[in-house]
Amino acid sequence: MYDTISWDISLAFPPEFLTLHQYMIHCQRSFIMFTGIITETGTIAQISRSKIAIGASHALLHKLYIGDSIAVDGACLTIFEKDDESFTADIMAETVRCTSLGSLRLGNAVNLEIPATPTSLLSGHIVHGHIDCAGVLKNIRQNGTSHICSISLPRTFTRYIVEKGSIAVNGISLTVIDVGASSFTVGIIPHTWKTTTFHKLRVGASVNIETDIIGKYMEKLVSKHKV
């Protein structure tokens, strides 16, 4: 997972961490961040209301360790078990309530993203993996080689969505085209359409929504200074 890190391994780190990897896990948990650029898609191998097992490529599984975080359709989960074919993560009741993970079935495809490292390019935007709500895919239309998708969501969250701003849908960093009272529209380029689960979704599908964290911080700061 940290193959690209160019740090000198001889650098000192706290003695309670036996390996550099353990120390990196500790640092990463202090502020886990994703970028909305999907690593690959996986397949649901097992699911219940308390855990989920996902089949993934050997290349991805080789990078994962017990205790690592991974975004599954945008939801940040912690791996507690893995083998040569899949990894397993716990699902809290709150996760089931706020996300679309509870509606997944065996064989469904999901987007997977490993966390950003200190040397990662921020190709998308800052994504925490903390889903705000589940939205509903209302419409898909083709526009040249791209696709335009309209998604509805509870109107309480639209105040954090702005035209030309960023939003994560099923963990994918997308640019907002326009915003309504209880919906928004995004455009999806051919590469994203083919390499994520979007091309498998149908109208009526439930999707995970994470709005831009910057808007939430701004709202809190402004509200504190209102007279």
C-alpha positions as CSV (number, residue, x, y, z in Angstrom):
1,M,0.0,0.0,0.0
2,Y,2.9,2.3,0.6
3,D,5.2,1.1,-2.2
4,T,5.4,4.6,-3.7
5,I,6.5,6.3,-0.5
6,S,10.0,7.7,-0.9
7,W,10.7,8.3,2.7
8,D,14.0,7.0,4.2
9,I,13.2,3.9,6.2
10,S,16.0,4.8,8.5
11,L,14.0,7.7,9.8
12,A,13.1,7.2,13.5
13,F,9.6,6.5,14.5
14,P,8.0,5.7,17.9
15,P,9.4,2.4,19.3
16,E,5.9,1.1,20.1
17,F,5.4,0.5,16.4
18,L,7.3,-2.5,15.3
19,T,7.3,-1.7,11.6
20,L,7.0,1.3,9.3
21,H,3.7,-0.1,8.0
22,Q,2.2,-0.1,11.5
23,Y,3.4,3.5,12.1
24,M,1.9,4.5,8.7
25,I,-1.4,2.9,9.7
26,H,-1.4,4.9,12.9
27,C,-0.7,8.2,11.1
28,Q,-3.3,7.4,8.4
29,R,-6.1,6.7,11.0
30,S,-5.5,10.2,12.4
31,F,-6.9,11.6,9.1
32,I,-8.1,9.0,6.6
33,M,-8.8,10.6,3.2
34,F,-9.9,9.4,-0.2
35,T,-9.9,11.3,-3.4
36,G,-12.9,9.8,-5.3
37,I,-10.7,8.2,-7.9
38,I,-11.7,4.5,-7.9
39,T,-8.9,1.9,-7.6
40,E,-11.0,-0.9,-9.1
41,T,-14.4,-2.6,-8.8
42,G,-15.0,-5.6,-6.6
43,T,-17.8,-8.2,-6.2
44,I,-20.0,-8.9,-3.2
45,A,-19.0,-12.4,-2.0
46,Q,-21.0,-12.3,1.3
47,I,-23.2,-9.8,3.0
48,S,-25.2,-9.5,6.2
49,R,-26.3,-6.7,8.4
50,S,-23.0,-6.8,10.3
51,K,-20.3,-7.6,7.8
52,I,-19.5,-7.6,4.1
53,A,-17.0,-9.8,2.1
54,I,-15.8,-8.5,-1.2
55,G,-13.9,-10.3,-3.9
56,A,-11.1,-8.2,-5.4
57,S,-8.0,-8.6,-7.6
58,H,-4.8,-10.2,-6.3
59,A,-3.0,-6.9,-7.0
60,L,-5.3,-5.0,-4.7
61,L,-5.5,-7.7,-2.0
62,H,-1.7,-7.7,-1.9
63,K,-1.7,-4.0,-0.8
64,L,-4.3,-4.6,1.9
65,Y,-3.6,-5.4,5.6
66,I,-5.8,-6.2,8.5
67,G,-6.9,-2.9,10.1
68,D,-6.6,-1.0,6.8
69,S,-9.4,1.3,5.7
70,I,-11.1,1.0,2.3
71,A,-13.9,2.8,0.6
72,V,-16.7,0.5,-0.6
73,D,-19.1,2.5,-2.9
74,G,-17.8,5.5,-1.0
75,A,-18.3,4.2,2.5
76,C,-15.2,3.9,4.6
77,L,-14.9,0.5,6.2
78,T,-12.2,-1.3,8.2
79,I,-10.8,-4.7,7.0
80,F,-10.7,-7.3,9.8
81,E,-10.1,-10.4,7.6
82,K,-8.7,-11.2,4.2
83,D,-7.5,-14.2,2.1
84,D,-6.3,-14.7,-1.4
85,E,-9.7,-14.0,-3.0
86,S,-11.5,-11.4,-0.8
87,F,-11.5,-9.1,2.2
88,T,-14.1,-8.8,5.0
89,A,-15.2,-5.7,6.8
90,D,-17.7,-4.9,9.6
91,I,-20.8,-2.9,8.9
92,M,-22.3,-0.8,11.7
93,A,-26.1,-0.3,12.0
94,E,-25.5,3.4,11.3
95,T,-23.8,2.5,8.0
96,V,-26.7,0.4,7.0
97,R,-29.1,3.2,7.9
98,C,-27.3,6.0,6.0
99,T,-26.0,4.2,3.0
100,S,-27.1,1.9,0.2
101,L,-24.8,-1.0,1.4
102,G,-27.8,-2.7,3.0
103,S,-29.5,-3.1,-0.5
104,L,-26.5,-4.9,-2.0
105,R,-26.8,-8.5,-3.0
106,L,-24.4,-11.4,-3.8
107,G,-22.6,-10.8,-7.1
108,N,-23.3,-7.0,-7.1
109,A,-20.3,-4.9,-8.2
110,V,-19.0,-2.2,-5.9
111,N,-16.4,0.6,-6.3
112,L,-13.3,0.2,-4.2
113,E,-10.7,2.9,-3.3
114,I,-7.7,2.6,-1.0
115,P,-6.9,5.7,1.1
116,A,-4.6,8.4,-0.2
117,T,-1.0,8.3,0.9
118,P,1.4,11.2,1.6
119,T,2.6,11.0,-2.1
120,S,-0.8,10.6,-3.7
121,L,-2.0,13.0,-6.4
122,L,-5.3,14.7,-5.4
123,S,-6.9,13.9,-8.8
124,G,-10.4,14.2,-7.5
125,H,-11.4,16.0,-4.3
126,I,-11.2,15.5,-0.5
127,V,-13.5,12.6,0.3
128,H,-13.8,11.2,3.9
129,G,-15.9,8.1,3.2
130,H,-18.6,9.4,5.6
131,I,-21.8,9.1,3.6
132,D,-24.4,11.8,4.1
133,C,-27.3,10.0,2.7
134,A,-28.5,7.6,0.0
135,G,-29.9,9.2,-3.1
136,V,-31.9,7.7,-6.0
137,L,-30.8,7.6,-9.6
138,K,-33.7,9.3,-11.4
139,N,-32.6,9.6,-15.0
140,I,-29.7,8.6,-17.3
141,R,-29.2,10.1,-20.8
142,Q,-26.4,9.9,-23.2
143,N,-24.8,13.1,-24.3
144,G,-22.3,12.3,-27.1
145,T,-19.8,9.9,-25.6
146,S,-20.7,10.9,-22.1
147,H,-23.7,10.3,-19.8
148,I,-25.7,12.8,-17.8
149,C,-27.3,11.5,-14.6
150,S,-29.9,13.1,-12.4
151,I,-30.0,12.1,-8.7
152,S,-32.6,12.9,-6.1
153,L,-31.7,13.2,-2.4
154,P,-33.2,14.7,0.8
155,R,-33.4,18.5,0.3
156,T,-31.6,19.1,3.6
157,F,-28.4,18.2,1.8
158,T,-28.7,20.2,-1.3
159,R,-27.4,23.3,0.5
160,Y,-24.0,21.7,0.4
161,I,-24.1,21.2,-3.3
162,V,-23.1,23.9,-5.8
163,E,-22.9,24.1,-9.6
164,K,-19.4,23.2,-10.8
165,G,-18.6,22.0,-7.3
166,S,-17.5,18.5,-6.4
167,I,-19.6,15.6,-5.0
168,A,-18.9,11.9,-4.4
169,V,-21.5,9.4,-5.8
170,N,-20.8,5.8,-4.8
171,G,-17.3,7.0,-4.0
172,I,-16.7,8.6,-7.4
173,S,-15.6,12.2,-7.5
174,L,-17.9,14.0,-9.9
175,T,-18.5,17.6,-11.0
176,V,-22.0,19.0,-10.4
177,I,-23.8,20.4,-13.5
178,D,-26.8,21.9,-11.8
179,V,-28.7,21.7,-8.5
180,G,-32.5,21.6,-7.8
181,A,-34.5,21.8,-4.6
182,S,-34.0,18.1,-4.0
183,S,-31.8,16.8,-6.8
184,F,-28.6,17.4,-8.8
185,T,-27.1,16.5,-12.1
186,V,-23.6,15.2,-12.9
187,G,-21.8,14.4,-16.1
188,I,-19.8,11.1,-16.4
189,I,-17.0,10.8,-19.0
190,P,-16.5,7.5,-20.9
191,H,-13.5,6.4,-18.8
192,T,-15.4,6.8,-15.5
193,W,-18.5,5.2,-17.0
194,K,-16.5,2.1,-18.0
195,T,-14.1,1.7,-15.1
196,T,-16.7,2.1,-12.3
197,T,-20.0,0.5,-11.5
198,F,-22.0,3.4,-13.1
199,H,-22.6,1.5,-16.3
200,K,-24.3,-1.3,-14.3
201,L,-26.7,1.1,-12.5
202,R,-30.3,1.5,-13.6
203,V,-32.9,4.2,-13.0
204,G,-34.2,3.7,-9.4
205,A,-30.9,2.5,-8.0
206,S,-29.9,3.7,-4.6
207,V,-26.5,5.5,-4.5
208,N,-24.3,6.8,-1.7
209,I,-23.9,10.6,-1.5
210,E,-21.1,12.5,0.2
211,T,-21.2,16.2,-0.2
212,D,-18.2,18.4,-0.1
213,I,-16.9,18.7,3.5
214,I,-15.7,22.3,2.8
215,G,-19.3,23.5,2.6
216,K,-20.1,22.0,6.0
217,Y,-17.2,23.7,7.7
218,M,-18.0,27.0,6.1
219,E,-21.7,26.8,7.2
220,K,-20.6,26.1,10.8
221,L,-18.1,29.0,10.8
222,V,-20.5,31.4,9.4
223,S,-23.3,30.4,11.7
224,K,-21.1,31.1,14.7
225,H,-20.5,34.7,13.6
226,K,-24.2,35.5,12.9
227,V,-25.5,38.3,15.1
